């Protein structure tokens, strides 16, 4: 069966996005790619691959 779609990103509302991002980055094998806000309100995750042109971001915040 062929896939009919792909999830581009997931956004999770939480009180501590930095801590949650660390958890998900370890679980999914991705890296923290960026942060928005001070203190961070959003933390982006991206795949750990050599070819950065194909990364897919995820936002936690």
C-alpha positions as a printed Julia matrix, in Angstrom:
61×3 Matrix{Float64}:
  0.0    0.0    0.0
  1.35   3.42  -0.95
  1.39   6.27   1.6
 -1.21   8.97   0.99
  0.52  11.73   2.93
  3.32  12.77   5.22
  3.3   14.74   8.46
  5.34  17.92   7.98
  5.53  18.9   11.66
  4.06  18.3   15.08
  3.55  21.01  17.67
  3.15  20.13  21.35
  2.11  22.65  24.02
  4.06  22.1   27.23
  5.45  24.06  30.2
  9.11  23.16  29.47
  9.77  22.82  25.7
 13.55  22.56  26.17
 13.22  19.49  28.41
 10.59  17.87  26.17
 12.73  18.52  23.07
 15.69  16.78  24.73
 13.47  13.75  25.44
 12.06  13.54  21.91
 15.44  14.14  20.26
 16.86  11.1   22.05
 13.79   8.95  21.43
 13.5    9.8   17.72
 17.22  10.11  16.97
 16.96  13.74  15.85
 18.82  16.89  16.89
 17.69  20.23  18.27
 17.75  22.51  15.25
 16.63  25.86  16.59
 14.85  27.8   19.3
 12.36  30.68  19.27
 11.99  33.06  22.2
 13.94  33.83  25.33
 13.43  31.61  27.25
 12.58  29.29  24.34
  8.86  28.95  23.7
  9.43  26.76  20.65
 12.22  24.26  20.02
 12.67  22.79  16.53
 13.97  19.29  15.91
 15.51  17.98  12.68
 16.81  14.64  11.45
 20.46  13.8   12.14
 21.69  13.27   8.59
 24.63  14.56   6.59
 22.46  15.96   3.79
 20.75  19.0    5.36
 18.64  19.64   2.23
 16.3   16.79   3.18
 15.73  17.56   6.85
 12.23  17.76   8.27
 11.63  20.03  11.25
  9.38  19.45  14.26
  8.38  22.17  16.68
  7.81  21.67  20.39
  6.38  24.52  22.41
